[in-house]
Amino acid sequence: MFSLQLGTLKPQHLTVTLAVLCLTCLEPASAKKKEQFGDISTFATVPADPGFPEGVAIHGNSVFVSGPARFGTAGTGPSAIQVFNRKSGTLSQTIVVQGEALAFEHAVSNVAVDGSGRVYALSTQLGLIRFVKQGHTYVQEFYGDPLPDLPSCLAALPGEACSPTLFDLPPIVNDIVFDDAGHALVTDSLQATIFRYPAGGGQPEIWFQSPLLEGGGPFPFGANGVRLDPERQHVYFIATTSASDPLCGTVYRLPLVDEPDAGDLEVVYQYELGEGPDQLAFDNTGLIYVTLAFSNQISVLAPEGVELDRINSGGDDPIPLDNPAALAFDSRTKSLLVANHALLSGDPDHFAVLRVYVGNPGDPLSKP
């Protein structure tokens, strides 16, 4: 504590002294802390009904967040896509999915937006649905049929389409990416299969299958996140767990061709400690950002498959990473927007979209 004796100062000294004091007082309020790589903040909180957000996509001034992506939805309300203002993070509107049989299991996993602003969502009941904006509302349209329920190849008839899995499990749509020709590639987490929809929608066809895409353990999710590389030559996708080793999750890649075969499959990187790789995104240098759902982290991989860094929540983050799922680059803030799935904790206070500063605008040619 100190006192200032104004009587000892001449007028010109007083002017300079007061100016210095004013600058000193203003500096903390006006100075903005420089963001550091990996800084995490809350972009938006997601309503607990329906909660459990998984998908996130950005178009124009809107951020689209889809859910719920969970089991145990029979008898609950409809799935929805929340639309947030990209700048403020405020909830602009809710797109309610129409036509679900609510007495049975129903869910929406990931979401994508095309260059015209049309929104695509993967529904476990309805297949690939599309929403077109008309005025201030969105009109739901059919786009693609639900994925077929394939029998296990161990029990299939000769020549019958089947799933290369040990057990006969139903399809679970997970992630979606469009190629430049308009085909939609969709991962099926329980049938060890990647399906492809024709340009314009319709009936999905098997694009790639492998026993390596079968999941294992208490959370037997196999094929999961899928994206194209910046050169649009390869499809990168994730198997969250493995039937042969449930603690092992793998980033794979395949050439973007009409009919890849088993010999084309390449391992990019493996997580061997039960981290649960979930979804991925590319920045404009080719780095790959991978959400780790079980260890609550984001992994950064070099294009050649070397892990460079891990992003973790800090003790002072208002909402920590909690089963992070989909992630999308916000080019304006050079940040990632990450859907906080919170599937295992079920904590409604963690249903959110987190903003992770990485200092990169993302792949400029990225397709949804």
Secondary structure as UniProt FT lines:
FT   HELIX           6..8
FT   HELIX           11..30
FT   TURN            37..38
FT   STRAND          40..45
FT   TURN            48..50
FT   STRAND          55..59
FT   TURN            60..61
FT   STRAND          62..67
FT   TURN            74..75
FT   STRAND          80..85
FT   TURN            86..88
FT   STRAND          91..96
FT   TURN            102..103
FT   STRAND          108..113
FT   TURN            115..116
FT   STRAND          119..123
FT   TURN            124..126
FT   STRAND          127..134
FT   TURN            135..136
FT   STRAND          137..144
FT   TURN            153..155
FT   TURN            158..159
FT   STRAND          173..178
FT   TURN            180..181
FT   STRAND          184..188
FT   TURN            189..192
FT   STRAND          193..197
FT   TURN            199..200
FT   STRAND          205..209
FT   HELIX           211..213
FT   STRAND          223..228
FT   TURN            230..231
FT   STRAND          234..239
FT   TURN            246..247
FT   STRAND          249..255
FT   HELIX           262..264
FT   STRAND          266..271
FT   STRAND          277..282
FT   TURN            284..285
FT   STRAND          288..292
FT   TURN            293..296
FT   STRAND          297..301
FT   TURN            303..304
FT   STRAND          307..311
FT   TURN            315..316
FT   STRAND          324..330
FT   TURN            331..334
FT   STRAND          335..340
FT   TURN            343..345
FT   HELIX           348..350
FT   STRAND          352..357
FT   TURN            364..365
//
